[in-house]
Amino acid sequence: MIISIAAIRKHLALPKTSWQICLLAIIGGCASALLVVLFTLTIEEIQQFYLIKRDNYNSLDEVSRFDLPIIGALIILLFGWITGYKYLRTGIPFVLHQLKVAHGVIPFKNTLNQFWGSAVALASGFSVGREGPAVHLGAACSSYLGSVLKLPYNSVRTLCACGIAAGIAATFNTPIAAVIFVMEVIMREYKVHIFVPVMLAAIVGSLITRSVFGSSHNFQYFQTIALEQHHYFSLVLLAIGLGLLAAAFNKYLVLIIKHSVKYHIVPRLMLAALITGSLGYLVPSAMGTGTSAIDISFTNNLQLGLLFSLLIAKLLMTMFALGLGIPGGIIGPTLGIGAIAGACAGALVTQIIPGVNLGSDFILMGMAGFMAASLNAPLAALLAVVELSGQLELVVPAMIVISIASIVSRQFCNNQSIFTMQLDAQNLLYSKPPIEESLQNIGALAVMKDDLLILEQATTRSITGALLERSETQIVINKEPVHASSTNHYYWAQLDTEIPDDEGEDVEHNLAKKLILHKLIPLNHQATLAEAYLALVEQRSGAVYIYHKNIDDCIGIVTFEQLRIYLVEGTLI
């Protein structure tokens, strides 16, 4: 059994699609989806105590709407105090950071705060989304599976991506959009060996949420698209407005993060609660994830002034909640903001051209355009709106709105993805040099040389003799430590063929002169070639040795020459 597990780990260290990683993706996706379903049910159970309908805060009186976010913030702070305030970092930006610095392994206390903190925040009316917690919980659940099995870190990253896809699919019942979101926003690369297991995990997540909540979507009340080609000029104007609005939204959200980060979490969350409670007192439909805002956007003959006040309230609620540190996601609120913006545009068109009612169409276009421009994820936004609405007819008009909104936001307003802007504002790493990006897809186990001859306290003569007799074997010298508490020192023996032989000297003398001993650097068996490269890049020679459980037990070596050949020729040897 030990040999088979070791063989599986070595196989998973390669960047290839295999039935093993697919099976693990299904298992991890199932666990992630079940955790997200439990998270959703927890929110609903909490809201049942005081709401008639989920996320319908209009049923509360004014004082309750003001008090509810404050009570929620106090409970979130209580969880933070119990677990430690430093573990309050959660959500998609934190997962992106962990993917770069820890291969997607998520600390347990952060996950605990994400579950309970976000459940309370969402139940308390804060303008945050469910997808941020779903991404965090899914990533934590699936990466934990990889960590328990001691899989290579490149496989743990893949399982992390699978958990994210399962979590999003379980939240929105949109498996296609979940896959594209993972590839476009989270991994930011399209690799077949990642794409297939991610797709399987998304399917599992969608099947589980359908078995619990049914197959319907929240937004399936959209009617058939009535947009025609002569309406496209209005869509162009809408897209320009959405691009400008998304750029302003991202800019001021990041500005709040930068100015608030120097203050302790307690006054920040309490300020967010006061702002949410005050705005909820005046505009109750702006509270929550955005479902209420979308519902009210469909109300016929709604005054433009009321829609505009709802848009301003939703923007302020979302910016201050997320900017001041309330745990939750941003995609739900962006859909709500886009829907209200689209409803405002539709109301304007109705006033200019009487008899034309394109309100629901403009709402859909607003959701797609604002989400794409704010997240810099055009394809994910398109597929999300298509799946949520069940309207394939909106593809062409939505592509027009998404394309123009993205160009206006990114090129003319110099806007970036809100996730990368959040990471920059918090000084969290989210990108690596291209060399490291390439090398982290391959586990060290996949390429290590395990045909070793380990010599204990060898002499020069015995080393050179072994090198001559075993040309294909890697000679490793183990110099035992002086103190029992310290680790062994391993050296890799090589002959420098560039040094010429001395005429008149015997063979043994010439071999001794060419002998080079490279001190080996220890590396855990889960490490990728990126860690091996970082350990050797300064000296640009030598090797690292791989160990499994005990750092004193060398099971193989990876040489710098192997890394150089892969980077130059793309070949693993």
Secondary structure, 3 states (H helix, E strand, C coil): CHHHHHHHHHHHCCCCCCHHHHHHHHHHHHHHHHHHHHHHHHHHHHHCCCCCCCCCHHHCCHHHHHHHHHHHHHHHHHHHHHHCHHHCCCHHHHHHHHHHHCCCCCCHHHHHHHHHHHHHHHHCCCCCECHHHHHHHHHHHHHHHHHHCCCCHHHHHHHHHHHHHHHHHHHHCCHHHHHHHHHHHHCCCCCHHHHHHHHHHHHHHHHHHHHHHCCCCCCCCCCCCCCCHHHHHHHHHHHHHHHHHHHHHHHHHHHHHHHHCCCCHHHHHHHHHHHHHHHHHHCHHHCCCCHHHHHHHCCCCCCHHHHHHHHHHHHHHHHHHHHCCCCCECHHHHHHHHHHHHHHHHHHHHHHCCCCCCHHHHHHHHHHHHHHHHHCCHHHHHHHHHHHHCCHHHHHHHHHHHHHHHHHHHHHCCCCCHHHHHHHHCCCCCCCCHHHHHHCCCEHHHHCECCEEEEECCCHHHHHHHHHHCCCCEEEEEECCCCCCCCCEEEEEEECCCCCCCCCCCHHHHHHHHEEEEECEEEECCCEHHHHHHHHCCCCCCEEEEECCCCCCCCEEEEHHHHHHHHHHCCCC
